[in-house]
Amino acid sequence: MLEALLAGQTDPVVLADLARGRMKAKRVQLEEALVGVVKPHHRFMLSEQLVLIDTLDEAIERVSLEIEHRLDPPADPIIRSETQTELAPAAQEAKPIVLDQGPDRLPLSWKDAVALLDTIPGINQRAAEGILAEIGTDMSRFPDAAHLASWAGMCPGNNESAGKRLSGKTRRGSPWLRKLLVEAAHAAAHCKNTYLSAFYHRIKARGGGKLAMIAVGHAIVVIIYQMLDHHTTYQELGGNYFDEHDRMAVEKRLVRRLEKLGYQVSLEPTVQVA
């Protein structure tokens, strides 16, 4: 629509036809908003803004390509400079230091780690690269997932006095990692029929949206720890996980609600077709 305005199109009906995605459902509002006068200085300012957006998009693309390039393992793990070739033979024959990664487990490459994290709802390739830049791929530096979540600042505080629970604000932790996890939690909360989305709505009903976002971010960082530690992909539990996990409690609660409305309820399980 902006490019059409720059090209001289001023018909609001024609401009509204160019809407995409969710904007198509707001056609009437778009037509009303697009009624106006676009003068030359408006077109100049608009063109400058679009040029700036294109410039930033190109810069993001270059940075993304550079990150992908650096994630590729080097052809030769031992990089020798020109000065190293002049060292003594004994120094040249020194073997590289190899970290202990466990008896039967090979170290996880950066590309493989990005691919693993990309399977989590709410995390795309760029978010996975940012998270791994903060925590790395070796989870042996953290005793368990709780320590990683605490270091990331995704754990509520424990402030209790005389049996009364006081403020439970989270610690600051790693600001970059915390920001990435909250953004991932926002995206995961809007995914349909997923465990993380169901978990978000479950917590939101009791503690509000902000608390639910932190809870989902905490769940994501715990999932990341387990995946990187065991080298496994994300296992989706489904959006009805909590209903299946506590089926009897859900049945009793719904039956009581219907009985309060004046209904007599009898439950009969459906026959599952093989």
DANORJO-V347413 format. One record per run of one state. SS is the DSSP state (~ for helix, > for strand, _ for the rest). FROM is the first residue (numbers start at 1). TO is the last residue. If there is no record, write none. Layout:
ss | from | to
SS | FROM | TO
SS | FROM | TO
This chain:
ss | from | to
_ | 1 | 1
~ | 2 | 6
_ | 7 | 11
~ | 12 | 16
_ | 17 | 20
~ | 21 | 33
_ | 34 | 39
~ | 40 | 71
_ | 72 | 83
~ | 84 | 86
_ | 87 | 88
~ | 89 | 92
_ | 93 | 109
~ | 110 | 117
_ | 118 | 124
~ | 125 | 135
_ | 136 | 138
~ | 139 | 141
_ | 142 | 144
~ | 145 | 151
_ | 152 | 159
> | 160 | 161
_ | 162 | 163
> | 164 | 165
_ | 166 | 174
~ | 175 | 189
_ | 190 | 194
~ | 195 | 207
_ | 208 | 208
~ | 209 | 230
_ | 231 | 240
~ | 241 | 245
_ | 246 | 246
~ | 247 | 260
_ | 261 | 274
